[in-house]
Amino acid sequence: MDIIIIDGLSFALPLFIMAIGGIYCEKSGVTMLAVEGLQGFGAFAGALAAVAVSGIFAGNSPVPFYIAMVFAVAGGAVFALIHALLCLRFKANQVISGVVVNIMAMAMTAYLTKLLNRVIFGAASDKFVLTVSSKITIPVISRIPVLGAVFTNLYPFELVIVAVAFIAWFIMYRTRFGMHLRACGDNPHAVDAAGRNVNKVRLSAIVICGGLSGLGGICFAYSISANFSSSIYVGYGYLAIAALIFGNWRILPTLGACLLFGFARSGGYRLVQVLQMPSSFQDLVMILPYVLTLLLLVFFSRQNGAPRALGEIYDKGAR
Amino acid sequence: MADYIVEMKHITKRFPGIVANDDVTIQVRKGEIYALLGENGAGKSTLMSMLFGMYEPDEGEIFIRGEKVRLESPNHATRLNIGMVHQHFKLISNYTIAENIVMGMEPVKKLLGCIPVVDRKKANSDIAALSEKYGLAVNPEDVIANVNVSTQQRVEILKMLYREAEILIFDEPTAVLTPQEIHFLLEIIKGLRDKGKTIILITHKLEEIKQIADRCAILNRGRLIDVMDVASTSTKTMANLMVGREVSFETDKKPAVPGDVVLEVKNLDVYNRQDFQVVKNVSFQVHKGEILAIAGVAGNGQVEIADAITGLIPIRGGSVILNGTDITHMPIRQRTLQGISYIPEDRHNYGLVMDFTLSENLALKDYFREPFCRNGVLDHQTFEENSSRLIEEYDIRSGQGSSTVVRSMSGGNQQKAIIAREVQLDSELMIFVQPTRGLDIGAIENIHKQMIAQRDKGKAILLISLELDEIMNCADTIGVIYNGEIQKIAAADTLTTEQVGEFMMGVRHADKTEHTYVGEGMNAGAADKEGKET
């Protein structure tokens, strides 16, 4: 039981922060299908930074991980500018732009990983090898039965994510910026009439989305895979988008959806182990969150509360 | 000179293919209600858009409080204390009223002494105070999506006042309101003037100008025709100047010569989407050569009657018989082919495909049959011929003729297109729902003539309208509906306007407090519809 909670959380939280990124972008009225590519590129940037500085620090030092985090956020944010450029400046179709960003991220990072490995590190490899982040257990409260598992064997990044998620919620619902951002997704003309620049708000939203996606990506790279390679592109980003849709573009319900996905995955693994099924079943279990996605889509798609102006290209002159 | 707060001198504005304003000069005094009167497309909105900084004039100068200005943006205009309520409201549907009003100028408080957050409490109390001060009743904490159109309009007005606007521009403010709401709005506008605001009112409705405006500038096809004192000018003179020809308010019509029954509605029961019974046991007959008008306050089930007859909503009880055939459960296209023409209330959603061309829209009821479609392939030649003929015959004006995208056409011409399409079907039964809504007086006159001409040709006409004048002018028989029930059906010449008005209010059943309540409910229904349209 404990292990289901521990593994479930470590999967759900990076998903959650990526979904929050998606919420930011979509709440501002820009369709965001590029989470997958953004998290991958963020992870790439972070992993590159970690590998580059790894020589300076001792093998078990946590510092490279934090450096990686910073670079992952920056990398995701910079890469998101492509989406912003296509959608805002060139008023391209936002769905297509998202797909383009995904494909570009996959191709570019695969190529750059090999190239940089050869040129800088002199190794023929298609991955950056990382460590698995060390884990911490919070004393006292971790001893509460069942619930204590939530505070046991945590990756430090889980705490970072919770803090960032709270700040993101606060900005979205309590500040002027957040108010303008959500307004842009409902009726951009009203924002314009109120004297705010719609495209600037949307640009910020896209960049924030990129940063948060990158953060999610590096967390996956440091936990599940312990390296950066193209195996990062297995659909976490799409799962995050599914989560935010089930969460009705609201942060707390989205957390619920992410936890559901996380526990479905860790529970499935556990089941395979307990029943001592052949390891090939593990791969089958990997599809559990996606099957859940499908089922949830059937039941929840009717009551979706998408932002009204989502995907609409904002044109000042049009009424 | 000094007492003019706004002066726009020799303004000319050209758009591709059209001169929207041609050497127009207007001067507005502080503290007056200045009306801009003109038909759809006369250039009123363009002129005011320039005053609000949305466009820049090609020629001419603008002076505010005697100072020459170049208005670059709506923000700039706002800083000069100019505010505008647009025809299409600019509101965030899932925000509260207070949030909508303060947006862009939110009161901010510091959390823990350093983190700036929006101070909702102060916003709510500020808006409550503002709404109190100007007598514009709103609840600051209501969410926009849940309030009706007239409340939304008050929110737009409060938005201007919150920004301390002194010059208030209203662009066709009554177009979306019911008669009672119009009355309240006009009172509000008067109140604002009495508090020292200057008001510019864009409209094509003469009675509103007569009621509240001090002076009135008349525009026709981009040119300023005249500026006059409203008090000393007759409505008739203003109407003639606006349209550019003699208009008659009274519709000429010969007495009706009713023939056989065309449409028979028996004990009709209709439920809306919320499973609420909106039409209760309604029965009536429409004969050849007769206009039967159904009068009623908005939201009393009259639109649902039309939707049930045409098949847009299912019928729960009773029957509809057209020329002896029971069409109660027939699919829509079969009903049309049985002989129904339908001019719907909501012309954007049900009457037209807005992004299709005029020639395609004119063929919407025919495209599937010969000669428009041969062996499953559309024949563009026929589309073209059909639309050229109708454009000619019905004087439908548009930028590029048959290939004009309908969205770019004026409301009056869109309606002409629908009427052209429906009338040429030559159906036995023609249903007109609110056919003149939002149109100017010239277009209204035209539509009434068409309708009566069809009656004289022996068609059966069902007219559903909220405008009592229209009903009194056109109908041969009047049915009054209240709360889903027909209160009275009688020959038009046996009823006075006052009597019809009383039946519309349901005086036979309810006391005064109760029918005002029902009125409020209706407005909410109307608000829903408006929301969908935009």
Interface residues (C-beta under 8 A of the other chain):
Chain A: R174 T175 R176 M179 H180 R182 A183 D186 N187 H189 A190 V191 D192 A193 A194 G195 R196 R308 R319
Chain B: P74 N75 T78 H86 H88 K90 L91 I92 S93 N94 Y95 E99 N100 M103 G104 M105 E106 V108 L111 P116 V117 V118
